[in-house]
Amino acid sequence: MILPFQAGRHWTKLKAISYSLFFDQISISYDWQNPKDISFIKDLKHLKGLVIESAKSFDLTPIQDCDEVTYLNLACKLSKDTTLDISKLPISTYLGADEAGLASIYQSKTVKKLTISGARLKDFSKTNLVSLERLVIDGSKELESLKGLEKLENLRFVELIRCPNIKNPTQYFDVDSRVHIYVNNNRLN
């Protein structure tokens, strides 16, 4: 049986790799032994899900070598001057902050569920999220419109929370649209 496991302060690199034979998801928490070194994840050959929760910054470049990861939840900061290309990974669900080094998530052709805090985009016209079905944006002062989302045929749900610069979020969709739009928990269409 494949189950997720939590790697905390008592976990060593060797123990995590050993347990990866039985588990396909790892959650690295605030109390990980060496919070800056997750290089061992590239050795977890069948890793499907990765959750990192920490107030510390991480060198996340080993994620680029996890070619089976479909679930990625990054509740941490990216190390300074690090750029991560995750657009080629088979990620179907991404939850995390919009950091400069993670901009490649907007070019992913496999992401179906995208939850972003602090989106730095003005709109979605330069994205390539062709598989996107569900979008949640929380806390974006830069997002001004949903331009570009109308071309996404699979999109069914958009939720905007604390995005003060979006003035008319329904303008890109028909009244009887297939896309349900919520702003601060209120359905608009």
C-alpha positions in Angstrom: 0.0 0.0 0.0 1.3 3.5 -0.9 0.8 6.1 1.8 2.1 9.6 2.5 4.5 10.1 5.4 5.6 13.0 7.5 9.4 13.6 7.7 10.2 15.6 10.8 13.2 16.2 13.0 13.7 12.5 13.8 14.1 11.6 10.1 17.4 11.2 8.4 18.1 11.2 4.7 18.7 7.5 4.8 15.5 6.8 6.7 13.5 8.9 4.3 14.9 7.1 1.2 14.2 3.7 2.8 10.7 4.7 3.6 10.2 5.9 0.0 9.9 2.2 -1.0 6.5 2.2 0.7 5.3 5.8 0.5 4.8 8.0 -2.6 4.3 11.3 -0.8 6.6 13.2 1.6 5.7 16.1 3.8 8.7 18.0 5.1 7.7 20.1 8.1 9.1 23.0 10.1 11.2 20.8 12.3 13.1 18.9 9.5 16.7 18.0 10.7 18.4 20.1 8.0 15.7 22.5 6.6 17.9 23.8 3.9 18.9 20.5 2.4 16.3 18.5 0.5 18.6 17.2 -2.1 17.7 13.6 -1.2 14.3 13.9 -2.8 15.9 13.4 -6.2 16.6 9.8 -5.0 12.9 9.2 -4.2 12.2 7.7 -7.7 8.5 7.2 -7.3 7.6 10.4 -5.5 4.2 11.6 -6.5 3.5 14.2 -3.8 5.7 16.8 -2.1 4.7 19.2 0.7 7.2 21.5 2.2 6.1 23.7 5.2 8.6 26.0 6.7 9.3 29.6 7.5 12.8 29.1 6.2 14.0 29.3 2.6 14.9 26.2 0.7 17.0 25.3 -2.3 14.2 23.7 -4.2 16.2 22.8 -7.4 16.1 19.1 -6.6 12.3 19.2 -7.4 13.2 19.5 -11.0 14.5 15.9 -10.9 11.3 14.5 -9.5 9.8 13.5 -12.8 6.7 11.7 -11.3 5.5 14.5 -9.0 1.9 15.3 -9.6 1.1 17.1 -6.3 3.2 20.0 -5.1 2.5 22.2 -2.1 5.2 24.7 -1.3 4.5 26.6 1.9 8.0 27.9 2.1 10.3 30.4 0.5 12.6 29.8 -2.4 16.3 30.4 -1.8 17.5 33.8 -3.0 18.5 33.9 -6.7 17.1 30.4 -7.4 15.0 29.8 -10.5 13.1 26.6 -10.8 11.7 25.1 -14.0 8.8 23.0 -13.0 6.8 23.4 -16.3 8.0 20.1 -17.6 6.9 18.1 -14.5 3.6 16.2 -14.6 2.2 18.4 -11.8 -1.6 18.3 -11.7 -2.1 20.2 -8.4 0.1 23.1 -7.3 -0.4 25.1 -4.1 2.0 27.8 -3.2 3.2 31.4 -3.4 4.0 33.2 -6.6 7.7 33.8 -6.3 9.9 35.0 -9.1 11.9 31.8 -9.2 8.7 29.7 -9.7 7.2 31.6 -12.6 7.5 28.5 -14.8 4.3 27.1 -13.1 2.3 29.4 -15.4 3.7 27.5 -18.4 2.7 24.1 -17.2 0.6 22.1 -19.6 -0.4 19.6 -17.0 -1.6 21.7 -14.0 -5.4 21.2 -13.4 -5.7 22.8 -10.0 -3.7 25.9 -9.2 -3.8 27.8 -5.9 -1.5 30.8 -5.8 -1.0 33.2 -2.9 0.3 36.7 -3.9 0.0 36.3 -7.7 2.4 38.7 -9.4 0.7 38.6 -12.8 -1.3 41.5 -14.2 -3.4 39.0 -16.2 -3.2 35.5 -17.7 -2.5 36.5 -21.4 1.1 35.1 -21.3 0.3 31.8 -19.5 0.1 28.3 -21.1 -2.2 26.6 -18.5 -4.0 24.5 -21.2 -5.2 21.8 -18.7 -6.3 24.2 -15.9 -9.7 23.4 -14.4 -9.6 25.2 -11.1 -7.9 28.4 -10.2 -7.7 30.1 -6.8 -5.8 33.3 -6.3 -5.4 34.7 -2.8 -4.0 38.1 -1.9 -2.8 39.6 -5.2 -2.4 43.4 -5.5 -1.0 43.1 -9.0 -3.7 41.1 -10.7 -5.8 43.5 -12.8 -7.8 41.2 -15.0 -8.6 37.6 -16.0 -7.7 38.2 -19.6 -6.3 35.0 -21.1 -8.5 32.7 -19.0 -11.3 32.8 -21.6 -9.2 30.7 -23.9 -8.9 27.8 -21.4 -11.4 25.2 -22.5 -11.1 23.1 -19.3 -11.5 25.9 -16.8 -14.6 25.5 -14.6 -13.9 27.4 -11.4 -12.2 30.6 -10.5 -12.0 32.0 -7.0 -10.4 35.4 -6.2 -9.7 36.3 -2.6 -8.3 39.7 -1.6 -7.6 40.8 -5.2 -8.6 44.5 -5.0 -7.5 45.5 -8.5 -9.9 43.2 -10.3 -12.8 45.4 -11.3 -15.0 43.2 -13.6 -14.0 39.6 -13.3 -16.9 38.3 -15.4 -16.1 40.4 -18.5 -14.2 37.6 -20.2 -17.0 35.0 -19.7 -20.6 34.6 -21.0 -23.4 35.0 -18.5 -24.2 31.3 -18.8 -20.6 30.5 -18.8 -19.2 27.1 -17.9 -16.9 28.9 -15.5 -18.1 29.7 -12.0 -16.5 32.8 -10.6 -16.3 33.6 -6.9 -14.9 36.8 -5.4 -14.4 36.8 -1.6 -16.7 33.8 -1.3 -19.5 35.4 -3.4 -20.6 33.7 -6.6 -20.8 36.2 -9.5 -22.3 34.1 -12.2 
